[in-house]
């Protein structure tokens, strides 16, 4: 089983999807992580404000953070850092996790039709 780890900057909650001004990109990313987990990937997300010990326990993450806090979020697949400074799109996650064509990135788990079909 593949393992995806996300080391997020300090946020108000574990996903950043809280408070009066929710960032739509974080909402999409949270949904994409849920979708990735449904594909059989183990997903672990750490928030610097709530779980600093997870950051300190990973020397590669510490090294990235020493280069600057703008390196967050840090995304690792099977222990190897694959992205820094940005929350990846679903399509990018599919590629980084090598989920192949069976996991079509355009599919929306909560949608009954494709975005281009015009039915929704």
Phi and psi restraints in degrees (range 20) as a CNS / XPLOR table:
assign (resid 1 and name C) (resid 2 and name N)
       (resid 2 and name CA) (resid 2 and name C) 1.0 -72.7 20.0 2
assign (resid 2 and name N) (resid 2 and name CA)
       (resid 2 and name C) (resid 3 and name N) 1.0 153.3 20.0 2
assign (resid 2 and name C) (resid 3 and name N)
       (resid 3 and name CA) (resid 3 and name C) 1.0 -125.7 20.0 2
assign (resid 3 and name N) (resid 3 and name CA)
       (resid 3 and name C) (resid 4 and name N) 1.0 126.2 20.0 2
assign (resid 3 and name C) (resid 4 and name N)
       (resid 4 and name CA) (resid 4 and name C) 1.0 -112.7 20.0 2
assign (resid 4 and name N) (resid 4 and name CA)
       (resid 4 and name C) (resid 5 and name N) 1.0 126.7 20.0 2
assign (resid 4 and name C) (resid 5 and name N)
       (resid 5 and name CA) (resid 5 and name C) 1.0 -121.8 20.0 2
assign (resid 5 and name N) (resid 5 and name CA)
       (resid 5 and name C) (resid 6 and name N) 1.0 134.9 20.0 2
assign (resid 5 and name C) (resid 6 and name N)
       (resid 6 and name CA) (resid 6 and name C) 1.0 -121.1 20.0 2
assign (resid 6 and name N) (resid 6 and name CA)
       (resid 6 and name C) (resid 7 and name N) 1.0 123.1 20.0 2
assign (resid 6 and name C) (resid 7 and name N)
       (resid 7 and name CA) (resid 7 and name C) 1.0 -106.9 20.0 2
assign (resid 7 and name N) (resid 7 and name CA)
       (resid 7 and name C) (resid 8 and name N) 1.0 99.2 20.0 2
assign (resid 7 and name C) (resid 8 and name N)
       (resid 8 and name CA) (resid 8 and name C) 1.0 -89.1 20.0 2
assign (resid 8 and name N) (resid 8 and name CA)
       (resid 8 and name C) (resid 9 and name N) 1.0 155.6 20.0 2
assign (resid 8 and name C) (resid 9 and name N)
       (resid 9 and name CA) (resid 9 and name C) 1.0 -66.5 20.0 2
assign (resid 9 and name N) (resid 9 and name CA)
       (resid 9 and name C) (resid 10 and name N) 1.0 171.6 20.0 2
assign (resid 9 and name C) (resid 10 and name N)
       (resid 10 and name CA) (resid 10 and name C) 1.0 -62.6 20.0 2
assign (resid 10 and name N) (resid 10 and name CA)
       (resid 10 and name C) (resid 11 and name N) 1.0 126.3 20.0 2
assign (resid 10 and name C) (resid 11 and name N)
       (resid 11 and name CA) (resid 11 and name C) 1.0 -132.9 20.0 2
assign (resid 11 and name N) (resid 11 and name CA)
       (resid 11 and name C) (resid 12 and name N) 1.0 168.5 20.0 2
assign (resid 11 and name C) (resid 12 and name N)
       (resid 12 and name CA) (resid 12 and name C) 1.0 -66.3 20.0 2
assign (resid 12 and name N) (resid 12 and name CA)
       (resid 12 and name C) (resid 13 and name N) 1.0 -26.1 20.0 2
assign (resid 12 and name C) (resid 13 and name N)
       (resid 13 and name CA) (resid 13 and name C) 1.0 -146.6 20.0 2
assign (resid 13 and name N) (resid 13 and name CA)
       (resid 13 and name C) (resid 14 and name N) 1.0 179.9 20.0 2
assign (resid 13 and name C) (resid 14 and name N)
       (resid 14 and name CA) (resid 14 and name C) 1.0 -62.7 20.0 2
assign (resid 14 and name N) (resid 14 and name CA)
       (resid 14 and name C) (resid 15 and name N) 1.0 -26.0 20.0 2
assign (resid 14 and name C) (resid 15 and name N)
       (resid 15 and name CA) (resid 15 and name C) 1.0 -110.3 20.0 2
assign (resid 15 and name N) (resid 15 and name CA)
       (resid 15 and name C) (resid 16 and name N) 1.0 -14.6 20.0 2
assign (resid 15 and name C) (resid 16 and name N)
       (resid 16 and name CA) (resid 16 and name C) 1.0 80.4 20.0 2
assign (resid 16 and name N) (resid 16 and name CA)
       (resid 16 and name C) (resid 17 and name N) 1.0 1.7 20.0 2
assign (resid 16 and name C) (resid 17 and name N)
       (resid 17 and name CA) (resid 17 and name C) 1.0 -96.9 20.0 2
assign (resid 17 and name N) (resid 17 and name CA)
       (resid 17 and name C) (resid 18 and name N) 1.0 72.2 20.0 2
assign (resid 17 and name C) (resid 18 and name N)
       (resid 18 and name CA) (resid 18 and name C) 1.0 -159.7 20.0 2
assign (resid 18 and name N) (resid 18 and name CA)
       (resid 18 and name C) (resid 19 and name N) 1.0 170.7 20.0 2
assign (resid 18 and name C) (resid 19 and name N)
       (resid 19 and name CA) (resid 19 and name C) 1.0 82.3 20.0 2
assign (resid 19 and name N) (resid 19 and name CA)
       (resid 19 and name C) (resid 20 and name N) 1.0 178.3 20.0 2
assign (resid 19 and name C) (resid 20 and name N)
       (resid 20 and name CA) (resid 20 and name C) 1.0 -75.8 20.0 2
assign (resid 20 and name N) (resid 20 and name CA)
       (resid 20 and name C) (resid 21 and name N) 1.0 -25.8 20.0 2
assign (resid 20 and name C) (resid 21 and name N)
       (resid 21 and name CA) (resid 21 and name C) 1.0 -117.7 20.0 2
assign (resid 21 and name N) (resid 21 and name CA)
       (resid 21 and name C) (resid 22 and name N) 1.0 79.1 20.0 2
assign (resid 21 and name C) (resid 22 and name N)
       (resid 22 and name CA) (resid 22 and name C) 1.0 -77.9 20.0 2
assign (resid 22 and name N) (resid 22 and name CA)
       (resid 22 and name C) (resid 23 and name N) 1.0 131.1 20.0 2
assign (resid 22 and name C) (resid 23 and name N)
       (resid 23 and name CA) (resid 23 and name C) 1.0 -77.1 20.0 2
assign (resid 23 and name N) (resid 23 and name CA)
       (resid 23 and name C) (resid 24 and name N) 1.0 118.4 20.0 2
assign (resid 23 and name C) (resid 24 and name N)
       (resid 24 and name CA) (resid 24 and name C) 1.0 -58.2 20.0 2
assign (resid 24 and name N) (resid 24 and name CA)
       (resid 24 and name C) (resid 25 and name N) 1.0 -29.5 20.0 2
assign (resid 24 and name C) (resid 25 and name N)
       (resid 25 and name CA) (resid 25 and name C) 1.0 -64.8 20.0 2
assign (resid 25 and name N) (resid 25 and name CA)
       (resid 25 and name C) (resid 26 and name N) 1.0 -35.7 20.0 2
assign (resid 25 and name C) (resid 26 and name N)
       (resid 26 and name CA) (resid 26 and name C) 1.0 -71.5 20.0 2
assign (resid 26 and name N) (resid 26 and name CA)
       (resid 26 and name C) (resid 27 and name N) 1.0 -33.8 20.0 2
assign (resid 26 and name C) (resid 27 and name N)
       (resid 27 and name CA) (resid 27 and name C) 1.0 -63.3 20.0 2
assign (resid 27 and name N) (resid 27 and name CA)
       (resid 27 and name C) (resid 28 and name N) 1.0 -46.8 20.0 2
assign (resid 27 and name C) (resid 28 and name N)
       (resid 28 and name CA) (resid 28 and name C) 1.0 -62.7 20.0 2
assign (resid 28 and name N) (resid 28 and name CA)
       (resid 28 and name C) (resid 29 and name N) 1.0 -43.6 20.0 2
assign (resid 28 and name C) (resid 29 and name N)
       (resid 29 and name CA) (resid 29 and name C) 1.0 -63.5 20.0 2
assign (resid 29 and name N) (resid 29 and name CA)
       (resid 29 and name C) (resid 30 and name N) 1.0 -41.7 20.0 2
assign (resid 29 and name C) (resid 30 and name N)
       (resid 30 and name CA) (resid 30 and name C) 1.0 -61.2 20.0 2
assign (resid 30 and name N) (resid 30 and name CA)
       (resid 30 and name C) (resid 31 and name N) 1.0 -42.2 20.0 2
assign (resid 30 and name C) (resid 31 and name N)
       (resid 31 and name CA) (resid 31 and name C) 1.0 -65.5 20.0 2
assign (resid 31 and name N) (resid 31 and name CA)
       (resid 31 and name C) (resid 32 and name N) 1.0 -38.9 20.0 2
assign (resid 31 and name C) (resid 32 and name N)
       (resid 32 and name CA) (resid 32 and name C) 1.0 -66.2 20.0 2
assign (resid 32 and name N) (resid 32 and name CA)
       (resid 32 and name C) (resid 33 and name N) 1.0 -37.1 20.0 2
assign (resid 32 and name C) (resid 33 and name N)
       (resid 33 and name CA) (resid 33 and name C) 1.0 -65.7 20.0 2
assign (resid 33 and name N) (resid 33 and name CA)
       (resid 33 and name C) (resid 34 and name N) 1.0 -38.7 20.0 2
assign (resid 33 and name C) (resid 34 and name N)
       (resid 34 and name CA) (resid 34 and name C) 1.0 -63.2 20.0 2
assign (resid 34 and name N) (resid 34 and name CA)
       (resid 34 and name C) (resid 35 and name N) 1.0 -42.2 20.0 2
assign (resid 34 and name C) (resid 35 and name N)
       (resid 35 and name CA) (resid 35 and name C) 1.0 -63.4 20.0 2
assign (resid 35 and name N) (resid 35 and name CA)
       (resid 35 and name C) (resid 36 and name N) 1.0 -44.0 20.0 2
assign (resid 35 and name C) (resid 36 and name N)
       (resid 36 and name CA) (resid 36 and name C) 1.0 -59.7 20.0 2
assign (resid 36 and name N) (resid 36 and name CA)
       (resid 36 and name C) (resid 37 and name N) 1.0 -42.8 20.0 2
assign (resid 36 and name C) (resid 37 and name N)
       (resid 37 and name CA) (resid 37 and name C) 1.0 -61.7 20.0 2
assign (resid 37 and name N) (resid 37 and name CA)
       (resid 37 and name C) (resid 38 and name N) 1.0 -36.8 20.0 2
assign (resid 37 and name C) (resid 38 and name N)
       (resid 38 and name CA) (resid 38 and name C) 1.0 -67.9 20.0 2
assign (resid 38 and name N) (resid 38 and name CA)
       (resid 38 and name C) (resid 39 and name N) 1.0 -17.1 20.0 2
assign (resid 38 and name C) (resid 39 and name N)
       (resid 39 and name CA) (resid 39 and name C) 1.0 -86.5 20.0 2
assign (resid 39 and name N) (resid 39 and name CA)
       (resid 39 and name C) (resid 40 and name N) 1.0 3.2 20.0 2
assign (resid 39 and name C) (resid 40 and name N)
       (resid 40 and name CA) (resid 40 and name C) 1.0 97.0 20.0 2
assign (resid 40 and name N) (resid 40 and name CA)
       (resid 40 and name C) (resid 41 and name N) 1.0 12.0 20.0 2
assign (resid 40 and name C) (resid 41 and name N)
       (resid 41 and name CA) (resid 41 and name C) 1.0 -93.5 20.0 2
assign (resid 41 and name N) (resid 41 and name CA)
       (resid 41 and name C) (resid 42 and name N) 1.0 135.4 20.0 2
assign (resid 41 and name C) (resid 42 and name N)
       (resid 42 and name CA) (resid 42 and name C) 1.0 -76.7 20.0 2
assign (resid 42 and name N) (resid 42 and name CA)
       (resid 42 and name C) (resid 43 and name N) 1.0 121.2 20.0 2
assign (resid 42 and name C) (resid 43 and name N)
       (resid 43 and name CA) (resid 43 and name C) 1.0 -115.3 20.0 2
assign (resid 43 and name N) (resid 43 and name CA)
       (resid 43 and name C) (resid 44 and name N) 1.0 127.8 20.0 2
assign (resid 43 and name C) (resid 44 and name N)
       (resid 44 and name CA) (resid 44 and name C) 1.0 -129.5 20.0 2
assign (resid 44 and name N) (resid 44 and name CA)
       (resid 44 and name C) (resid 45 and name N) 1.0 128.4 20.0 2
assign (resid 44 and name C) (resid 45 and name N)
       (resid 45 and name CA) (resid 45 and name C) 1.0 -121.2 20.0 2
assign (resid 45 and name N) (resid 45 and name CA)
       (resid 45 and name C) (resid 46 and name N) 1.0 129.2 20.0 2
assign (resid 45 and name C) (resid 46 and name N)
       (resid 46 and name CA) (resid 46 and name C) 1.0 -116.4 20.0 2
assign (resid 46 and name N) (resid 46 and name CA)
       (resid 46 and name C) (resid 47 and name N) 1.0 139.2 20.0 2
assign (resid 46 and name C) (resid 47 and name N)
       (resid 47 and name CA) (resid 47 and name C) 1.0 -111.2 20.0 2
assign (resid 47 and name N) (resid 47 and name CA)
       (resid 47 and name C) (resid 48 and name N) 1.0 123.9 20.0 2
assign (resid 47 and name C) (resid 48 and name N)
       (resid 48 and name CA) (resid 48 and name C) 1.0 -57.1 20.0 2
assign (resid 48 and name N) (resid 48 and name CA)
       (resid 48 and name C) (resid 49 and name N) 1.0 -35.8 20.0 2
assign (resid 48 and name C) (resid 49 and name N)
       (resid 49 and name CA) (resid 49 and name C) 1.0 -71.5 20.0 2
assign (resid 49 and name N) (resid 49 and name CA)
       (resid 49 and name C) (resid 50 and name N) 1.0 -23.9 20.0 2
assign (resid 49 and name C) (resid 50 and name N)
       (resid 50 and name CA) (resid 50 and name C) 1.0 -111.7 20.0 2
assign (resid 50 and name N) (resid 50 and name CA)
       (resid 50 and name C) (resid 51 and name N) 1.0 -25.2 20.0 2
assign (resid 50 and name C) (resid 51 and name N)
       (resid 51 and name CA) (resid 51 and name C) 1.0 -134.8 20.0 2
assign (resid 51 and name N) (resid 51 and name CA)
       (resid 51 and name C) (resid 52 and name N) 1.0 57.8 20.0 2
assign (resid 51 and name C) (resid 52 and name N)
       (resid 52 and name CA) (resid 52 and name C) 1.0 -62.0 20.0 2
assign (resid 52 and name N) (resid 52 and name CA)
       (resid 52 and name C) (resid 53 and name N) 1.0 -25.7 20.0 2
assign (resid 52 and name C) (resid 53 and name N)
       (resid 53 and name CA) (resid 53 and name C) 1.0 -63.9 20.0 2
assign (resid 53 and name N) (resid 53 and name CA)
       (resid 53 and name C) (resid 54 and name N) 1.0 -30.7 20.0 2
assign (resid 53 and name C) (resid 54 and name N)
       (resid 54 and name CA) (resid 54 and name C) 1.0 -67.1 20.0 2
assign (resid 54 and name N) (resid 54 and name CA)
       (resid 54 and name C) (resid 55 and name N) 1.0 -35.7 20.0 2
assign (resid 54 and name C) (resid 55 and name N)
       (resid 55 and name CA) (resid 55 and name C) 1.0 -70.2 20.0 2
assign (resid 55 and name N) (resid 55 and name CA)
       (resid 55 and name C) (resid 56 and name N) 1.0 -47.6 20.0 2
assign (resid 55 and name C) (resid 56 and name N)
       (resid 56 and name CA) (resid 56 and name C) 1.0 -63.7 20.0 2
assign (resid 56 and name N) (resid 56 and name CA)
       (resid 56 and name C) (resid 57 and name N) 1.0 -28.0 20.0 2
assign (resid 56 and name C) (resid 57 and name N)
       (resid 57 and name CA) (resid 57 and name C) 1.0 -79.2 20.0 2
assign (resid 57 and name N) (resid 57 and name CA)
       (resid 57 and name C) (resid 58 and name N) 1.0 -8.2 20.0 2
assign (resid 57 and name C) (resid 58 and name N)
       (resid 58 and name CA) (resid 58 and name C) 1.0 -114.8 20.0 2
assign (resid 58 and name N) (resid 58 and name CA)
       (resid 58 and name C) (resid 59 and name N) 1.0 104.4 20.0 2
assign (resid 58 and name C) (resid 59 and name N)
       (resid 59 and name CA) (resid 59 and name C) 1.0 -58.2 20.0 2
assign (resid 59 and name N) (resid 59 and name CA)
       (resid 59 and name C) (resid 60 and name N) 1.0 -34.7 20.0 2
assign (resid 59 and name C) (resid 60 and name N)
       (resid 60 and name CA) (resid 60 and name C) 1.0 -67.5 20.0 2
assign (resid 60 and name N) (resid 60 and name CA)
       (resid 60 and name C) (resid 61 and name N) 1.0 -37.2 20.0 2
assign (resid 60 and name C) (resid 61 and name N)
       (resid 61 and name CA) (resid 61 and name C) 1.0 -68.8 20.0 2
assign (resid 61 and name N) (resid 61 and name CA)
       (resid 61 and name C) (resid 62 and name N) 1.0 -42.5 20.0 2
assign (resid 61 and name C) (resid 62 and name N)
       (resid 62 and name CA) (resid 62 and name C) 1.0 -58.9 20.0 2
assign (resid 62 and name N) (resid 62 and name CA)
       (resid 62 and name C) (resid 63 and name N) 1.0 -44.3 20.0 2
assign (resid 62 and name C) (resid 63 and name N)
       (resid 63 and name CA) (resid 63 and name C) 1.0 -61.4 20.0 2
assign (resid 63 and name N) (resid 63 and name CA)
       (resid 63 and name C) (resid 64 and name N) 1.0 -42.9 20.0 2
assign (resid 63 and name C) (resid 64 and name N)
       (resid 64 and name CA) (resid 64 and name C) 1.0 -62.3 20.0 2
assign (resid 64 and name N) (resid 64 and name CA)
       (resid 64 and name C) (resid 65 and name N) 1.0 -43.9 20.0 2
assign (resid 64 and name C) (resid 65 and name N)
       (resid 65 and name CA) (resid 65 and name C) 1.0 -66.3 20.0 2
assign (resid 65 and name N) (resid 65 and name CA)
       (resid 65 and name C) (resid 66 and name N) 1.0 -31.3 20.0 2
assign (resid 65 and name C) (resid 66 and name N)
       (resid 66 and name CA) (resid 66 and name C) 1.0 -65.0 20.0 2
assign (resid 66 and name N) (resid 66 and name CA)
       (resid 66 and name C) (resid 67 and name N) 1.0 -26.5 20.0 2
assign (resid 66 and name C) (resid 67 and name N)
       (resid 67 and name CA) (resid 67 and name C) 1.0 -76.8 20.0 2
assign (resid 67 and name N) (resid 67 and name CA)
       (resid 67 and name C) (resid 68 and name N) 1.0 -15.1 20.0 2
assign (resid 67 and name C) (resid 68 and name N)
       (resid 68 and name CA) (resid 68 and name C) 1.0 145.3 20.0 2
assign (resid 68 and name N) (resid 68 and name CA)
       (resid 68 and name C) (resid 69 and name N) 1.0 143.9 20.0 2
assign (resid 68 and name C) (resid 69 and name N)
       (resid 69 and name CA) (resid 69 and name C) 1.0 -69.2 20.0 2
assign (resid 69 and name N) (resid 69 and name CA)
       (resid 69 and name C) (resid 70 and name N) 1.0 -15.6 20.0 2
assign (resid 69 and name C) (resid 70 and name N)
       (resid 70 and name CA) (resid 70 and name C) 1.0 -70.9 20.0 2
assign (resid 70 and name N) (resid 70 and name CA)
       (resid 70 and name C) (resid 71 and name N) 1.0 -5.1 20.0 2
assign (resid 70 and name C) (resid 71 and name N)
       (resid 71 and name CA) (resid 71 and name C) 1.0 -74.7 20.0 2
assign (resid 71 and name N) (resid 71 and name CA)
       (resid 71 and name C) (resid 72 and name N) 1.0 -16.1 20.0 2
assign (resid 71 and name C) (resid 72 and name N)
       (resid 72 and name CA) (resid 72 and name C) 1.0 -81.7 20.0 2
assign (resid 72 and name N) (resid 72 and name CA)
       (resid 72 and name C) (resid 73 and name N) 1.0 143.5 20.0 2
assign (resid 72 and name C) (resid 73 and name N)
       (resid 73 and name CA) (resid 73 and name C) 1.0 -74.0 20.0 2
assign (resid 73 and name N) (resid 73 and name CA)
       (resid 73 and name C) (resid 74 and name N) 1.0 151.2 20.0 2
assign (resid 73 and name C) (resid 74 and name N)
       (resid 74 and name CA) (resid 74 and name C) 1.0 -110.2 20.0 2
assign (resid 74 and name N) (resid 74 and name CA)
       (resid 74 and name C) (resid 75 and name N) 1.0 129.5 20.0 2
assign (resid 74 and name C) (resid 75 and name N)
       (resid 75 and name CA) (resid 75 and name C) 1.0 -118.1 20.0 2
assign (resid 75 and name N) (resid 75 and name CA)
       (resid 75 and name C) (resid 76 and name N) 1.0 128.8 20.0 2
assign (resid 75 and name C) (resid 76 and name N)
       (resid 76 and name CA) (resid 76 and name C) 1.0 -123.6 20.0 2
assign (resid 76 and name N) (resid 76 and name CA)
       (resid 76 and name C) (resid 77 and name N) 1.0 141.6 20.0 2
assign (resid 76 and name C) (resid 77 and name N)
       (resid 77 and name CA) (resid 77 and name C) 1.0 -117.9 20.0 2
assign (resid 77 and name N) (resid 77 and name CA)
       (resid 77 and name C) (resid 78 and name N) 1.0 122.4 20.0 2
assign (resid 77 and name C) (resid 78 and name N)
       (resid 78 and name CA) (resid 78 and name C) 1.0 50.6 20.0 2
assign (resid 78 and name N) (resid 78 and name CA)
       (resid 78 and name C) (resid 79 and name N) 1.0 40.9 20.0 2
assign (resid 78 and name C) (resid 79 and name N)
       (resid 79 and name CA) (resid 79 and name C) 1.0 84.8 20.0 2
assign (resid 79 and name N) (resid 79 and name CA)
       (resid 79 and name C) (resid 80 and name N) 1.0 -4.2 20.0 2
assign (resid 79 and name C) (resid 80 and name N)
       (resid 80 and name CA) (resid 80 and name C) 1.0 -108.0 20.0 2
assign (resid 80 and name N) (resid 80 and name CA)
       (resid 80 and name C) (resid 81 and name N) 1.0 126.6 20.0 2
assign (resid 80 and name C) (resid 81 and name N)
       (resid 81 and name CA) (resid 81 and name C) 1.0 -67.1 20.0 2
assign (resid 81 and name N) (resid 81 and name CA)
       (resid 81 and name C) (resid 82 and name N) 1.0 126.7 20.0 2
assign (resid 81 and name C) (resid 82 and name N)
       (resid 82 and name CA) (resid 82 and name C) 1.0 -116.6 20.0 2
assign (resid 82 and name N) (resid 82 and name CA)
       (resid 82 and name C) (resid 83 and name N) 1.0 -11.5 20.0 2
assign (resid 82 and name C) (resid 83 and name N)
       (resid 83 and name CA) (resid 83 and name C) 1.0 -160.6 20.0 2
assign (resid 83 and name N) (resid 83 and name CA)
       (resid 83 and name C) (resid 84 and name N) 1.0 145.2 20.0 2
assign (resid 83 and name C) (resid 84 and name N)
       (resid 84 and name CA) (resid 84 and name C) 1.0 -137.7 20.0 2
assign (resid 84 and name N) (resid 84 and name CA)
       (resid 84 and name C) (resid 85 and name N) 1.0 147.3 20.0 2
assign (resid 84 and name C) (resid 85 and name N)
       (resid 85 and name CA) (resid 85 and name C) 1.0 81.4 20.0 2
assign (resid 85 and name N) (resid 85 and name CA)
       (resid 85 and name C) (resid 86 and name N) 1.0 1.1 20.0 2
assign (resid 85 and name C) (resid 86 and name N)
       (resid 86 and name CA) (resid 86 and name C) 1.0 -153.9 20.0 2
assign (resid 86 and name N) (resid 86 and name CA)
       (resid 86 and name C) (resid 87 and name N) 1.0 145.6 20.0 2
assign (resid 86 and name C) (resid 87 and name N)
       (resid 87 and name CA) (resid 87 and name C) 1.0 -83.4 20.0 2
assign (resid 87 and name N) (resid 87 and name CA)
       (resid 87 and name C) (resid 88 and name N) 1.0 121.3 20.0 2
assign (resid 87 and name C) (resid 88 and name N)
       (resid 88 and name CA) (resid 88 and name C) 1.0 -70.4 20.0 2
assign (resid 88 and name N) (resid 88 and name CA)
       (resid 88 and name C) (resid 89 and name N) 1.0 152.2 20.0 2
assign (resid 88 and name C) (resid 89 and name N)
       (resid 89 and name CA) (resid 89 and name C) 1.0 -77.0 20.0 2
assign (resid 89 and name N) (resid 89 and name CA)
       (resid 89 and name C) (resid 90 and name N) 1.0 168.1 20.0 2
assign (resid 89 and name C) (resid 90 and name N)
       (resid 90 and name CA) (resid 90 and name C) 1.0 -59.2 20.0 2
assign (resid 90 and name N) (resid 90 and name CA)
       (resid 90 and name C) (resid 91 and name N) 1.0 -43.3 20.0 2
assign (resid 90 and name C) (resid 91 and name N)
       (resid 91 and name CA) (resid 91 and name C) 1.0 -61.1 20.0 2
assign (resid 91 and name N) (resid 91 and name CA)
       (resid 91 and name C) (resid 92 and name N) 1.0 -42.2 20.0 2
assign (resid 91 and name C) (resid 92 and name N)
       (resid 92 and name CA) (resid 92 and name C) 1.0 -65.8 20.0 2
assign (resid 92 and name N) (resid 92 and name CA)
       (resid 92 and name C) (resid 93 and name N) 1.0 -39.6 20.0 2
assign (resid 92 and name C) (resid 93 and name N)
       (resid 93 and name CA) (resid 93 and name C) 1.0 -62.2 20.0 2
assign (resid 93 and name N) (resid 93 and name CA)
       (resid 93 and name C) (resid 94 and name N) 1.0 -41.9 20.0 2
assign (resid 93 and name C) (resid 94 and name N)
       (resid 94 and name CA) (resid 94 and name C) 1.0 -58.1 20.0 2
assign (resid 94 and name N) (resid 94 and name CA)
       (resid 94 and name C) (resid 95 and name N) 1.0 -44.7 20.0 2
assign (resid 94 and name C) (resid 95 and name N)
       (resid 95 and name CA) (resid 95 and name C) 1.0 -67.0 20.0 2
assign (resid 95 and name N) (resid 95 and name CA)
       (resid 95 and name C) (resid 96 and name N) 1.0 -47.0 20.0 2
assign (resid 95 and name C) (resid 96 and name N)
       (resid 96 and name CA) (resid 96 and name C) 1.0 -63.8 20.0 2
assign (resid 96 and name N) (resid 96 and name CA)
       (resid 96 and name C) (resid 97 and name N) 1.0 -33.2 20.0 2
assign (resid 96 and name C) (resid 97 and name N)
       (resid 97 and name CA) (resid 97 and name C) 1.0 -89.5 20.0 2
assign (resid 97 and name N) (resid 97 and name CA)
       (resid 97 and name C) (resid 98 and name N) 1.0 -4.5 20.0 2
assign (resid 97 and name C) (resid 98 and name N)
       (resid 98 and name CA) (resid 98 and name C) 1.0 52.9 20.0 2
assign (resid 98 and name N) (resid 98 and name CA)
       (resid 98 and name C) (resid 99 and name N) 1.0 51.6 20.0 2
assign (resid 98 and name C) (resid 99 and name N)
       (resid 99 and name CA) (resid 99 and name C) 1.0 -80.6 20.0 2
assign (resid 99 and name N) (resid 99 and name CA)
       (resid 99 and name C) (resid 100 and name N) 1.0 -11.1 20.0 2
assign (resid 99 and name C) (resid 100 and name N)
       (resid 100 and name CA) (resid 100 and name C) 1.0 74.6 20.0 2
assign (resid 100 and name N) (resid 100 and name CA)
       (resid 100 and name C) (resid 101 and name N) 1.0 -172.0 20.0 2
assign (resid 100 and name C) (resid 101 and name N)
       (resid 101 and name CA) (resid 101 and name C) 1.0 -75.6 20.0 2
assign (resid 101 and name N) (resid 101 and name CA)
       (resid 101 and name C) (resid 102 and name N) 1.0 -16.6 20.0 2
assign (resid 101 and name C) (resid 102 and name N)
       (resid 102 and name CA) (resid 102 and name C) 1.0 -65.5 20.0 2
assign (resid 102 and name N) (resid 102 and name CA)
       (resid 102 and name C) (resid 103 and name N) 1.0 -24.1 20.0 2
assign (resid 102 and name C) (resid 103 and name N)
       (resid 103 and name CA) (resid 103 and name C) 1.0 -108.3 20.0 2
assign (resid 103 and name N) (resid 103 and name CA)
       (resid 103 and name C) (resid 104 and name N) 1.0 78.0 20.0 2
assign (resid 103 and name C) (resid 104 and name N)
       (resid 104 and name CA) (resid 104 and name C) 1.0 -63.3 20.0 2
assign (resid 104 and name N) (resid 104 and name CA)
       (resid 104 and name C) (resid 105 and name N) 1.0 119.4 20.0 2
assign (resid 104 and name C) (resid 105 and name N)
       (resid 105 and name CA) (resid 105 and name C) 1.0 -65.8 20.0 2
assign (resid 105 and name N) (resid 105 and name CA)
       (resid 105 and name C) (resid 106 and name N) 1.0 -21.9 20.0 2
assign (resid 105 and name C) (resid 106 and name N)
       (resid 106 and name CA) (resid 106 and name C) 1.0 -79.3 20.0 2
assign (resid 106 and name N) (resid 106 and name CA)
       (resid 106 and name C) (resid 107 and name N) 1.0 -15.9 20.0 2
assign (resid 106 and name C) (resid 107 and name N)
       (resid 107 and name CA) (resid 107 and name C) 1.0 -64.2 20.0 2
assign (resid 107 and name N) (resid 107 and name CA)
       (resid 107 and name C) (resid 108 and name N) 1.0 136.1 20.0 2
assign (resid 107 and name C) (resid 108 and name N)
       (resid 108 and name CA) (resid 108 and name C) 1.0 -110.1 20.0 2
assign (resid 108 and name N) (resid 108 and name CA)
       (resid 108 and name C) (resid 109 and name N) 1.0 118.9 20.0 2
assign (resid 108 and name C) (resid 109 and name N)
       (resid 109 and name CA) (resid 109 and name C) 1.0 -59.7 20.0 2
assign (resid 109 and name N) (resid 109 and name CA)
       (resid 109 and name C) (resid 110 and name N) 1.0 -31.4 20.0 2
assign (resid 109 and name C) (resid 110 and name N)
       (resid 110 and name CA) (resid 110 and name C) 1.0 -97.4 20.0 2
assign (resid 110 and name N) (resid 110 and name CA)
       (resid 110 and name C) (resid 111 and name N) 1.0 6.0 20.0 2
assign (resid 110 and name C) (resid 111 and name N)
       (resid 111 and name CA) (resid 111 and name C) 1.0 -110.3 20.0 2
assign (resid 111 and name N) (resid 111 and name CA)
       (resid 111 and name C) (resid 112 and name N) 1.0 147.7 20.0 2
assign (resid 111 and name C) (resid 112 and name N)
       (resid 112 and name CA) (resid 112 and name C) 1.0 -92.7 20.0 2
assign (resid 112 and name N) (resid 112 and name CA)
       (resid 112 and name C) (resid 113 and name N) 1.0 -7.8 20.0 2
assign (resid 112 and name C) (resid 113 and name N)
       (resid 113 and name CA) (resid 113 and name C) 1.0 -147.7 20.0 2
assign (resid 113 and name N) (resid 113 and name CA)
       (resid 113 and name C) (resid 114 and name N) 1.0 165.9 20.0 2
assign (resid 113 and name C) (resid 114 and name N)
       (resid 114 and name CA) (resid 114 and name C) 1.0 -75.7 20.0 2
assign (resid 114 and name N) (resid 114 and name CA)
       (resid 114 and name C) (resid 115 and name N) 1.0 153.7 20.0 2
assign (resid 114 and name C) (resid 115 and name N)
       (resid 115 and name CA) (resid 115 and name C) 1.0 -61.4 20.0 2
assign (resid 115 and name N) (resid 115 and name CA)
       (resid 115 and name C) (resid 116 and name N) 1.0 -27.7 20.0 2
assign (resid 115 and name C) (resid 116 and name N)
       (resid 116 and name CA) (resid 116 and name C) 1.0 -87.7 20.0 2
assign (resid 116 and name N) (resid 116 and name CA)
       (resid 116 and name C) (resid 117 and name N) 1.0 -5.8 20.0 2
assign (resid 116 and name C) (resid 117 and name N)
       (resid 117 and name CA) (resid 117 and name C) 1.0 -76.6 20.0 2
assign (resid 117 and name N) (resid 117 and name CA)
       (resid 117 and name C) (resid 118 and name N) 1.0 -23.0 20.0 2
assign (resid 117 and name C) (resid 118 and name N)
       (resid 118 and name CA) (resid 118 and name C) 1.0 81.9 20.0 2
assign (resid 118 and name N) (resid 118 and name CA)
       (resid 118 and name C) (resid 119 and name N) 1.0 1.0 20.0 2
assign (resid 118 and name C) (resid 119 and name N)
       (resid 119 and name CA) (resid 119 and name C) 1.0 -81.0 20.0 2
assign (resid 119 and name N) (resid 119 and name CA)
       (resid 119 and name C) (resid 120 and name N) 1.0 -15.9 20.0 2
